[in-house]
Amino acid sequence: MVEERYKQSEVGFIPSDWNCLPITDLLRNQAGSIKIGPFGSQLHKKYLTTRGYKVYGQSNVYQKDISIGDRYISEDRFKLLQTCEVKEGDFLISMMGTIGKCYIVPGDFLPGIIDSHLIRIRFDSSKANSEYILHLFQSPIIISQVEKLSVGGIMEGLSSKIIKNLCFPIPEVSEQNKIAKVLSDLDILIKNLEKLIAKKCAIKTAVMQQLLTGKTRLPGFTEKWVTKRLGDICTFSKGGGLSKKNINISCGIPAIPYTSIFTDFDEIFMYDQVNKFTKEKNLVTIDSPHLLIAGSSNMLENVGKVSGYISKNKIAIGGDVIIASTDEDIPFLSFLLNTEVHRRKIVDLSQGSTIRHVYPSTFNEYAINIPNERKEQRSISQVIFEVMNEIKSLDNEVRKIKMIKNGMMQELLTGRTRLI
């Protein structure tokens, strides 16, 4: 039996002092409070200019950035389409593609209009906090309704009809404000961490550019670098077949199909990152550090990609994987061969049309410039590892906060936890 302080509603049980309202009950009492951008000939390409009044689209909503975009219309065209005007505080929703993404227009926007892929909503601030509604759109409460209201249950696009039929659990505005602040503070924390991750990734790129080319030397190393053919420092072999029907099971021998090299791992991976297994026999296995190279792909950016397997646990290697054993530092070679300059060269050496291939022979004559001292190779790898570990730690922190936010959304947006 449900406690008296809760009641059944169209979106499930909510506090008895909350309401479940359609969006039309939350709008300003004025024309155009819910508006789709102009269609067809009203915003034809011939009307677009390089300056004037800006035309805002889905990219602004996806990237939550009002500054991007280079579509404009003249003042005369703007006056004809002024009912689609953008103002500070407007609530924009994407209609096509990745639908249901929302954005609240900030104060630093250029005068302009929305295009036909956006719906503009103007809420009555005495009834609804736009930030609160934004979080609702990210929750199962609204997502599940959109799925049910979409034709065939497929979210191919929104419409004003779907929007108007959505039901929102609505507490008093004062409580909406508190909920919105808690969730928005978490969003700010996530955004700041993601900015820090981007900065650390840029540092990693710069460090790799300097150290892997010898432009910057670590203290204590002065010996000149040498040019070596991979065929002189590596012994190449091939992995064995792994049937698709046996590769996604949850037990057996850990296995690395060629796709894992460019989908599951970074330049370096450990044994505990492997999440695919096989029970097949007569496998090609390794139990020591090796370079693993993706031998084929239908995407140029993946063919010949290198990962350094640095564990000492037995693992099965799939077909279309080139295995390279070497006495050189595995992480150093993996970092080096995945730099942009070497990736371009390796891709250029690949063969085929629809599917591109590289072979052991592709790498036998491939020359690289490396430190002759393995100690210097390892020292460079260690510096890069330290930056990678910082990035990994920040990534884990972001994932943790997102999980916390999802849990808090479930509690706060349903009224199971109150902020009163």
Buried (B, 14 or more C-beta within 10 A) or exposed (E): EEEEEBBEBEBBBBBEEBBBBBBEBBBBEEEEBBBBBBEEEBBEEEBBBEEBBBBBBBEBBBEBEBEEBEBBBBEEBBEBBEEBBBEEEBBBBBBEEEBBBBBBBEEEBEEBBBBBBBBBBBBBEEBBBBBBBBBBBBBBBBBEBBBEBBEEEEBEBBBBEBBEBBBBBBBEBEBBBBBBBBBBEBBEBBEEBEEBBEEBBEEBEEBBBBBBEBEEBEEEBEEEBEEBEBBEBBEBBBBBEBEEEBBEEEEBBBBBBBBBBBEBBBBBBEBEBBEBBBEBEEBBBBEEBBBBBBBBBEEEEBBBBBBBBBBEEEBBBBBBBBBBBBEBBBBBBBBBBBBEEBBEBBBEBBEEEEEBBBBBEBBEEBEBEBBEBEEBBBBBBEBBBEBBEBBBEBBEBBEEBEEEBEEBBBEBBBBEEBBE
